[in-house]
Amino acid sequence: MDKAVEMATPQSLVHIKHSISLQQYKYFLLLFDEMCFLMDSGIEPDESGFYNIRMEKLADKIGYTPNKKDLWADFVKLKNETIAVNYLMKDGQPIRYGAGYISEWGVSNSFIKFKFPSFFIEVAKKFKEQRRLFLQLNWDIFNSFSGKYEAILYKLCKDYENSGGKRTPEFSVEGFREYMGINDKEYILFKDLNKFCISKPILKINKSDISDITITSHPIRTGKFITSIYFSIKSKTQQSLPIETDPLDDPFMLARVPIPMNVQADFLKMHTIEDAKLCIKAANEWIDAKVKAGETVAHGKAYRMALKENWKPNNQSIQQQEKELEAKKLAIKDDEKKKEQDKKNNEEILKKQREETNAISAKVKALSDDEKRVLIHKSFFLPEHEGKKNIFLEKLDTGKLGIADIRLIAIETKKHGITI
């Protein structure tokens, strides 16, 4: 069983042992962030102490709607993983406190209800300065990392980006392994630990087009061996967008879902802020039209297309596309109606033909043998029908002319317009 990791300060709340998966860690961060947001907004939990997050909001953050079965399994892991905390009670006495990442939860199609252990609630309420960096984490950047180690290192270094020394605390090698969730049997040699859990993740972070920091590792030797490590952080000022500091002037604030920073930056390299506002407004108009028509809309894709093609509100090409789409829908409906009507007409024709054939068959059946013989000669007068005629005459003479034969004679009689 994993040994619980201890946290000495409120800031250590985000510096917990990551033996959970990256996906589970993302869920933990999102739920804690949502609880802090609701608290700051003055929204109280329900009568049972649960906070809610909409499934749609969770899906927007992670990029897809999670499978409820997998989500449940991830929450079970979060509940069962132990965190140990040392802190002082009101009377100044120290106490060691243990809990899971979450304590209770419920999952429906539209929302998730959740509870955190009391320690997390206390930190969220009392230590706003310590969680401020956490709340300012750029989720789009963090969520872009698919590997657990680069995501954790990015998160760690973002917490200390604005610290005085722009560096993390020093970890012992053992403490770093525990923090990263690496068990005793993995990467036993430091060169392997460095290659797979430090150097490669840092390279991915530093080369990322949307990462807003670069990281440098600083291994510390004691004699021949590396015994500890820390990381220094440098902000990527070149990633800053040329927009006003007032959020109201940010053109991308008009978007209804977050637009990745690299998409914003690429657009503003070639266009103005006013162009961005017009694109977002045009995309919103397009989305509203789609929703009004009862269609499902991928908001993120709509904004990317609008920025890529530099859409404008009431853009004639967009309107023309909508008209053409509507015309196609009407044409499809008309075609379907025509096919349905043709089907009905054909059914009516076939029905009428069957009724007429049945009526003639009844008349043929009622004829005497001599009258039937005359009718067979009249109906099968063509040279190519000579064989059939002889068969029917033979059956008539031997008394073996059946209902199917009579029907075939009736069809041929009707075909040639012979009156019975």
Steps between C-alpha positions, in 0.01 A plus 500: 500500500634846413630707791304821546685820415504783754428864425648760732336821372180603326701562181591133509139427419598489133827317571360161578626160401379424149450125523164558335477515120527823304130484416409454868728791593321719245164410651632589847629838381175581317277409794714696748507797263120484465452487876724806547317685223159425654622604847639828366168559320309462827333174390445260789498120469164323513342383826713184492824692447543418129624740232404440136685535171318465168610206287509740204753722680718202590485379139598847372804498728634154416393510136242219491206357695641234732352152514302477826636155580862621463419820689362296789813282512720813504302649792532171691878530459494862618303402810724206587835677452627630836637847571647574845521858627678643805353826626420691820159496666343813650666433835839479331534126538631314195287229345554257216196485276430242229243498220445412135514746213119512510259355756164458325361543150203434275484478120202571272468567127502878551707570813741368763449565871803477726636557849857564608648400837483778761869590462458597133191705586697679774783581259256624236330729753796632701807501278398690188850640448645149499247373244508807277775360277306177478189683384702690239626183336442520124291190454534498120878470535488248782242284320712499181757274668416135439783359710465483878854613579500815284157599633613461862829685443317780319254529789779498760703770324196722432439510877845655546520711183442821695701406808796714600762263366286374209586148605341206675601372842777242503383138488701206621517233229275280714259786560490581128426137413218492752364833380492377138335170599796283396523173691820344633529257207484766228804695368728377778808672351497881502601512132178317414295715737652810343444379142136398527362706790700824480684571172239372253204667676691829529589484130131457411402793722772729366428412134123529536356778284249596768701447819551834679813397693835332445652276766860412589589215734778540758627165639709535817784260576623376834831338422457272199124477521214731413297529819253781428358718225313826445362681195533859386226668298508763228184661369452506123425869456483449123179306556324810632223619271487864385167574667391742769525394863133573559315170441214693345736596216605142438326403173514132587293558815197505269555133420277257688773240546874560562709556188855358532774760543693382194189547281455853638867583452512369142195707403631822656830467312315583176185681618384770738307472825198646320526222240497247786187655650323484164603136449370396842179694446453334160563157653244572773243595233574179312474291819168665595361425154604136525353461850176665387482246217527221757849393394788390722786751497870444581574846644879465498505394135272792407735755660809344338335512157387859556855609589657296221268645234474847660120498516302822530153549652220464244764374257337441163693179441384361832142600425531347156630177653204495736258560211662226295486265797133581553431454129670158511291401800179606321609317185565185703158530664332556162684202355395285795138614457514422127644155565232434758227614262646291216505202731135555590406544131682179407327315780162629378578395143612154608192464717274598213680258267462217752130574539448503122695176458303337781173605334605358160627181668157453657337537158746254339435247775124525441533415126425156364789286375413579137490876578832471681650318199389782266639762743837322519527501120415873490734603783802297388486570128857620465754249362725529804206402724433175312667290769302658785176466303553126452580453871179676606291306246650170623424591863146598402444166324636297796314705763826633653451873423558663840438841657855624412445396137166681488669814638770488231229463231315797655816717492557421132130563424519838670825581317341455160174671595289193437149532635354200680 
